[in-house]
Amino acid sequence: MQVGGKSDDTGWGVYEASRSGGAIVATAHEHSYSRTHLMSRFDTQQVANTASSFALAEDDPGTPVDEGRSFAFVSGLGGRSIRDQELDGAWWASIYTSTQDANFGALFGAFGYAGNPYLARFYFKDIDGTLVDEFLVWSARTPAAAVPSLSGLGALVLGALVGTTRIAHARRMGPRPGRAGGSAQRESRR
């Protein structure tokens, strides 16, 4: 699952097993960056949610409904070349290739973001400091009491996805607890 011209080396089974377990699918061999929306099925490219931030969930085998939710990304811009975009689809949330004048960069992930063990912040930044993609990921196992007040993060709460899962989106996160300065100051240090 990528936007370049590489062939499939794994098949959908590993993607579906990861989705069913609520695991992140991370790949990199294609020399580009791309990320899917939250997926309810990889093998048929079924999108569960198009929000910029979302909750991962594992399937409960005791129910007839398949609750497994995940996303996949390709972060392959750390090498010596950048490939063009050859494939497209409505399941892609972000695409960054030579077609989009991509530059080398990397996807970063901060787990336990803002002191919350159920929250992770991801962002792709190129070597010129351009923030190409940014998103928050919640665990579907987030207890209601562990969901922080998002007003301190400068975030907009979009609602509940499954049970006590909260979805939040923020373009500018604001300062982290115990740190001086805003996100622009932090971004320049990365």
C-alpha positions in Angstrom: 0.0 0.0 0.0 1.9 3.0 -1.3 1.6 5.7 -4.0 4.7 4.8 -6.1 5.5 2.0 -8.6 6.9 -0.7 -6.3 5.3 -4.1 -6.4 3.4 -5.8 -3.5 5.8 -7.9 -1.4 3.5 -8.8 1.5 -0.1 -9.1 0.5 -3.1 -7.8 2.4 -2.9 -10.4 5.2 -0.3 -8.5 7.2 -2.2 -5.3 6.8 -5.5 -6.9 7.9 -3.9 -8.6 10.9 -2.5 -5.3 12.0 -5.8 -3.5 11.5 -7.6 -6.2 13.4 -5.2 -5.8 16.3 -5.4 -2.0 16.2 -1.7 -1.8 15.3 0.1 0.8 13.2 1.3 -0.4 9.8 4.7 1.2 9.1 6.6 0.8 5.8 9.4 2.7 4.2 11.0 1.1 1.1 9.1 3.3 -1.4 11.0 6.7 -1.7 8.1 8.9 -0.8 5.8 9.8 2.2 2.1 8.8 2.3 -0.4 8.1 5.1 -3.9 6.6 4.9 -7.0 7.8 6.7 -8.2 5.6 9.5 -9.1 2.3 7.8 -11.8 -0.2 8.6 -10.4 -2.6 5.9 -7.1 -2.4 4.0 -7.8 -5.2 1.5 -10.8 -3.3 0.0 -9.5 0.2 1.0 -12.5 1.0 3.2 -12.0 4.3 5.1 -13.5 4.4 8.6 -12.8 8.1 9.3 -11.3 11.0 7.4 -10.5 13.2 10.4 -6.9 14.4 10.9 -6.9 12.7 14.3 -8.4 9.4 15.2 -8.5 6.4 17.6 -7.0 3.0 16.9 -9.1 0.1 18.0 -8.7 -3.7 18.0 -11.4 -6.1 17.0 -13.4 -7.8 19.7 -13.7 -11.4 18.5 -16.7 -11.8 20.8 -18.9 -9.5 18.6 -20.2 -10.0 15.1 -19.0 -6.5 14.1 -15.3 -6.0 13.1 -14.2 -3.0 15.2 -10.5 -3.1 14.1 -9.2 0.3 13.0 -5.7 1.4 12.0 -3.7 3.4 9.5 -0.7 2.8 7.4 2.2 5.1 6.4 5.2 5.0 4.1 8.1 7.1 5.4 10.8 6.6 2.8 12.3 10.0 2.3 15.5 9.5 4.2 17.5 8.0 1.3 19.1 9.3 -1.8 16.2 9.7 -4.2 12.5 10.8 -4.2 10.1 9.0 -6.5 7.0 10.3 -8.2 3.3 9.6 -7.4 1.9 6.9 -9.7 -1.1 5.7 -7.7 -4.0 7.6 -6.0 -7.1 6.8 -4.0 -9.6 8.3 -1.6 -8.0 6.4 1.3 -4.9 8.6 1.3 -4.9 11.4 3.9 -1.4 12.7 2.9 0.8 12.2 -0.1 4.3 13.8 -0.5 6.4 12.7 -3.5 8.4 14.4 -6.2 5.1 15.1 -7.9 4.4 17.4 -4.9 8.0 18.7 -5.0 8.9 16.7 -1.9 12.1 17.1 0.0 13.9 14.6 2.2 12.5 14.2 5.7 11.1 11.9 8.4 7.9 11.0 10.3 8.3 11.6 14.0 6.1 10.2 16.7 5.8 11.3 20.3 4.0 8.7 22.4 2.5 9.8 25.8 2.0 13.2 24.3 1.0 16.0 26.7 1.5 13.5 29.6 -1.3 11.3 28.4 -0.2 7.6 28.0 -3.1 7.0 25.5 -2.2 9.8 23.1 0.5 10.1 20.4 1.4 13.0 18.1 2.9 12.3 14.7 4.3 14.7 12.2 6.3 14.5 9.0 8.8 17.3 8.7 11.2 17.8 5.7 14.8 18.9 6.1 13.9 22.5 5.4 11.6 22.4 8.4 8.3 22.3 6.5 5.6 20.5 8.4 4.0 18.3 5.7 1.6 16.2 7.8 0.5 16.3 11.4 -2.0 14.1 13.3 -3.0 12.8 16.7 -3.7 9.2 17.5 -5.7 8.0 20.6 -5.9 4.5 21.9 -9.5 3.1 21.9 -8.6 1.8 25.4 -8.5 5.4 26.7 -10.4 5.5 30.0 -12.7 8.5 30.3 -10.8 9.8 33.3 -7.6 9.8 31.3 -8.8 12.1 28.6 -7.2 15.4 29.3 -8.7 18.8 29.1 -7.8 19.7 25.5 -8.4 23.4 25.9 -4.8 23.7 27.3 -3.6 22.1 24.0 -5.4 24.5 21.8 -7.4 21.6 20.4 -10.9 21.2 19.1 -12.7 18.2 20.4 -14.5 16.5 17.6 -16.5 13.9 19.6 -16.5 10.3 20.6 -15.7 7.4 18.3 -16.2 4.2 20.2 -17.3 4.1 23.9 -14.9 6.4 25.8 -12.6 7.0 22.9 -12.1 10.7 22.2 -11.0 12.2 18.9 -9.1 15.5 18.9 -7.5 17.6 16.3 -5.1 20.5 16.7 -2.9 22.2 14.1 -1.0 24.1 16.8 -0.7 22.2 20.0 0.5 24.9 22.3 3.2 24.4 24.9 3.7 21.0 26.6 3.3 20.9 30.3 6.5 21.9 32.1 8.0 23.5 28.9 8.3 27.2 28.0 7.4 28.4 24.6 4.8 27.5 22.0 4.8 24.9 19.2 6.5 27.3 16.7 9.4 27.5 19.1 9.5 23.7 19.6 9.3 23.1 15.9 12.3 25.2 15.2 14.4 23.1 17.6 13.5 19.9 15.9 
